[in-house]
Amino acid sequence: MIEIFEAAQLDLGDVANLYADAGYGAAIDPADTVIMAKVHGELVGAVRLCTEEGVTVLRGMQIRSAFQRQGIGARLLAACLPFLDRRQAFCLPYAHLVKFYAAAGFELAADAELPDFLKRRRDAYNAKGQNVVAMLRR
């Protein structure tokens, strides 16, 4: 049974461990909204909604490899919709995930629509060979 819910402050250490296991290095800010997925009590996925420089950024979607391709990411993304509906939001997904994020209303963003800090982040990821794109949800 998959449970999807908003993390409490006491859950953030477990989410940080999930991120470390996945090789995802971004730190969790206590002000972030973190949505997590558990299967039989085991943390198997998480995603964060961050306010950065006045805009909402969906970040850190991570699912443990043994639980991928089971709809957990889609459930996490769906749980983000009430937060995303409040104002425009951005994400920087891998290019092969464009359709996944488009299902939640994200579309490819033109450079002119991107805040400078997100352009720099996207470009830095791509310089490392990560092949990410910028997406916007209006």
C-alpha positions, 0 to 999 in steps of 0.5 A: 500500500502506497501512502502519500503525505506531506512530511513533518519536520521530524521526517526531513532527516529520512528524506535527506537520507533518501536523497543521499542514497540517490546521489542527490545533493541539494539540501532541504530547507525547513521552509520547503514543502516536502511530499513523501511516499511510503510503502509498508512504512518504508520511505520510497520517494519524495519531492520538494516544493521550494520558494526560491527568489520569490518563485516556486520550484519543484525539486528533488523528485527521487524514487528508490530504484526498486520502486520506480515505474510503479506510479509513485512519482505520478502520485507524488506529482499529483499530491503537489498540484494543490500547492502548484495551483497557487502560482506559477512554478518551475522545474528543471527535469531531465529531458526524457521526463518532459511528458511526465511533468507535462501531465501536471501542466508543466510546459517547456519554458523559453529562456525569456520566461526563466529567472536568471538563477534557474538559467544558471542552474540549468546551464550548470547541470547541462555543463555536467552532462545531465541533459535537463530542460526548463519547464514552467507551469502557469 
